[in-house]
Amino acid sequence: LATTSKGFGSASKTKFIHTPDTGEESQQLLKFLALQNAKGLENIDIGFNQDTGVRGLFCTSKIKKNQKICQIPSDCALALADPTKGEEDAPTAAHRGANFLDMYVKNEQAKQFWSPYLDTLPVYGSKLFDPTPDFYIDDDIELFEFPRVIQQAQERRKQITDIASERGLTVEELQFATWLTTSRSFKLSIPAPIDESEMPKIDEKGQVIEKTGEKKALHVMVPFIDIANHDSDQSNCKLTLIDPEKDDAWFALEATRPIAAGKELVIAYGSGAESSVELLLNYGFVPSGNRIDKLMLAKGGDDTITSLDGWTTTLEEDKTMLEMAKDDPVLHKILQFRIRIKETY
Ligand SMILES: C[S@@+](CC[C@H](N)C(=O)[O-])C[C@H]1O[C@@H](n2cnc3c(N)ncnc32)[C@H](O)[C@@H]1O
């Protein structure tokens, strides 16, 4: 417990729910960002949630609604495609993983510049590695008993195998890079950089059509902000892009509600309304609750379920097995998912 001032002489206790991350990697990342003129770093601690042990971001002081809690210069972000081409350059998750390896890990100059960030990323098999179903063997994938999970996990694996051979990468390195980039990147819609070498376009009246205004989808990894965890129902901040048309654009973590000092800063991943199926497939975790699941399972939704008859086990059996699967992370995640779906149904 620490004490913070509330103003007017009254002091209140701030309950911290995290243990600060004092490790060398985090300290180097903060130093690197400070050198790049990042703002608001003092408002946030990188730390470990004392309940879950998961690394995340925690605010050190009271935050107002709409406050830009921290700002990271856009030069620090890692684009996962050529910004002039956007999705054309990286249409699938596996392409973005391959681009990450080529552009940052295997490019000596880029690797050196970004090493304070790259060193903070999860490594394969570590506590921070939360595998998506495509890492599982076929028999385990089947145990999810959910058609779209099985189909997409297999599809992802095929994409990875194809792109690995196309780009001269090993399947293992590309599978991990694909997980890393999918679970940590933000999809943006940005004004496409103007290609001055291109001939100006003329409209039917012979007027030059302004080259601005065109938007491209681009996935980027934003150091530091990518440590924020997800909350399906109670996020308190979001990522915003400030001045995207200017050279000195910024990525900001912006409060969507007032936040008390000590709270974890949590965002809503992806579209902001991701079902637990999407969260599992792209980020590798099953949230403890998720209002969006009701819409997903509803009649006419993406994953309509008309009955629970086809499942091999009941909700109660899954809950009993979950208790026994504490030391088996693969089975634990499969059961968490089955319980999430059945509870929603
Ligand atoms: C963008 S990273 C967030 C930072 C991550 N905790 C770290 O320290 O590198 C996304 C990963 O964080 C974890 N994560 C985020 N939100 C979570 C949640 N609500 N429950 C469980 N794990 C979560 C998952 O492992 C996910 O793949």
The ligand as an ORCA input file, in Angstrom:
! r2SCAN-3c Opt
* xyz 0 1
  C      -0.449     -7.654    -26.363
  S       0.081     -8.871    -25.268
  C      -0.199     -8.117    -23.715
  C       0.981     -8.103    -22.829
  C       1.474     -9.407    -22.275
  N       0.809     -9.708    -21.027
  C       2.971     -9.291    -22.082
  O       3.405     -9.091    -20.964
  O       3.699     -9.387    -23.065
  C      -1.173    -10.058    -25.431
  C      -1.000    -11.276    -24.553
  O      -1.287    -10.947    -23.194
  C      -2.041    -11.962    -22.537
  N      -3.354    -11.402    -22.148
  C      -3.867    -10.203    -22.488
  N      -5.080    -10.014    -21.941
  C      -5.357    -11.128    -21.242
  C      -6.465    -11.552    -20.447
  N      -7.541    -10.801    -20.289
  N      -6.392    -12.771    -19.864
  C      -5.321    -13.563    -20.030
  N      -4.237    -13.231    -20.765
  C      -4.243    -12.028    -21.357
  C      -2.152    -13.094    -23.538
  O      -1.108    -13.978    -23.303
  C      -1.970    -12.397    -24.884
  O      -1.435    -13.238    -25.869
*
